[in-house]
Amino acid sequence: MDRARTPPAITPIRKRLTVASDPERAFRRFTTELGTWWPLRSHSVGQAQAEAVTMEERVGGRIVERIRGGREAIWGTVTAWDPPHRIAFTWHPGREPATAQDVEVRFTAAGAATHVELVHSGFERLGRRARTARRGYPIGWAYVLGRYANRRGPFMLLVHGLTALILAVRRRRPARARAA
C-alpha cells in the first residue's frame, strides 16, 4: 500500500449520555421516533423547508428527509439493526454515498436508565473537507443528542445559540457572494 496516497486517519467522534428509560424505549426513540426529536430546522438538508425525517427499520433501510415540494434527501442507510442494543448506519446527508461516514449507536442497560454511546467515524471519505467537517460535528452531535435526551438547561441554550449563529453566518455567505 502506498502511504503517500492513504489519507491519515481522523479520530472518530464519541458521545456518551444516559437517558432515563430502558434500552427498548431508548432504542425506539432514537429510531422509530427520530422525526419527533431531530432538529430539522437547523440540522437537515432542507432546513426551513424540511417536513420530516424517517428511518426505515431494517438493514438496508434508508434515513430519508422529506422536503416541502415533494423532494427527498437521503441521509444514510442502516447497516446494522439489533434492537434494543445497537444500530449502525452510513451518514451522508444530502451528499453522494461515496462520501458516507459511519455512525454506530449502542444502548446498554444501567439500572432504570440506559447508557447511549454514539461513534461517528470515516471522515476521511470527505476528502479535503474531512477535517473541517470533523471539527463541526462534536457540537452538532451534542445539540442533537441533547434533543434526543430531552435535555434543557444552560448548556443546551448555549449550544442552540451557537448553532443558530453558525447557520445565520452560513446563510449570509451566498448572498454576499452574489452581491460581489
N, C-alpha and C positions, 0 to 999 in steps of 0.2 A: 504494500500500500504506500502510495506517495504522500508523505507527511505534509508536503507543501500544498497539496490540494485538499487535505482534510481540514475542515474548519475546526477551530478549537471548541471544545465542549463548553457549554454555558450552563452554569449551576441551575438546577431546577428550583422552582418556587415551591415552598412548603408552607401550608397554612393549617393550623390546628385550632379547633374550637370544641366546646362542649355545649350540647343542646339539651334542653330539659324535656326529652322524650325518649322512648325506647328506640332501638335500631330500626324496627319496622316502620314506625312513624317518621323517623328522621330520613330514611331512605325514600319513602313515599313523597315526603315534602320536597326533597331535592329533585326527584324525577317526575312523577306524575303531576305534581303541583308546581312545577318550575315556573309556569306563567303567572302564578299568583304572587310571587315574591321577587322575581327578577326585575331589576330597574330598567325597563325598556327605554324610557325617555333619555337616559344617559348612557346606557351600556348596550347598544344594539346597532344594527346597520341602518335601520330606518329612523331611529331616534324619535322625533315628534310624530312621524308617520307610522311608527311601529304599532301594530294592533295586538299581537300575541306571539308567544313562543311556546312550542311544544316539543316534547321528546317522545319519539316512538320507542316503546318499552320492549326492546329486544336487541340482540346482537344484530348489527346491520341497520338498525333503526336510525333515522335522521333526527337531528335537532334543527327545527325549522322555525324561522321568524316569518310571520305574516305581516306584510306592509300594506298600508292603505293603497287601494287601486288594484289589488289582486297580485301584487308582486310577492315573491318569496326570497329569502336569503337563507342558505344552508350554513349553519354554524359548525356542524361536525357530524360524525357518525359513531354510534355506540359500538365499541369494540369488546366490551365485557359487561355482562348483565348477570349479577349474582345477588339478588335481593335476599336479605337486607344487609349484606356485608360489603358489597363492592360494586361500583360502576366505573367504567373507563370509556373514554370517547376521544375521537380526534377533535381538534379545535382550530377552525379557520373561518371565523365569522365574516361572511361576505367576500372571502378570498378564495383562490384556487386551492383545491385539495392537496396539491403538491407542497403547499406551504404549511400544512397542518402540523400543529404541535400535538402533544398527548396530555390528557388530563385524566387522573385517576383519583377517585374519592372512595375512602374506606370508612365504614361505620362500625364502631366497636362499643359494645355494651359497657357501661360504667355505672353500675347500680341502677337507679331510676333514670339515669341520663345516658347520653351517647357521645363518645368522642368521635369527631369527624376530622379526617385528615385528607387534605387535597394536595396533590402533587402535580405541578404543571411543568412539563419538560419538552424538549425537542425544539427549542427556539432557533437552533442552527438552521432549520429548514426555511427560515425567513431571510436568509442571505444577509445582505448589507443592513437590513432593518432589524436584525436579531437583537443586538444589544440595546437598542432604543426601546424595542417592544418589551424586552425583559425588565428594563428599568420601570416601565409604566404599570406592569401587571401587579406587583405586590400591593399597591394602594387600591387598585381596581378590585382585586380579589378580596381585600379587607372590607371594602364597601359592600360588595355583592354578598359575601358570606355573612356580614352583619345583618343585611336584609333577610337572608335565609334564616338566621337565628332569631329574628325579631328583636335585634339589639337596638337600643336607643341610648341616648346619653351624649356627653360632651365629645367623646372620640368620634362617634358616628356623625355628629353635627359637623365636626372639623373635616372629616373625610368627605362628607356630602358637599360642603362648601368648596373644598379643593377640587373636587370632581367638576362641580359647576363652573368654577373659574377656568379650569383647563379646557373644558368644552367650549366656553364662550370665546376663549382666545383662538381655538381651532376654527370656530365658525367665522371669525372675522378675517382670518388669513386669506381665504379665496376672494373675499370682497376687496381687500386691499390689492391683491394681485390683479384683479380686473380693472381697478381704478388706475393702475400704473400704465 
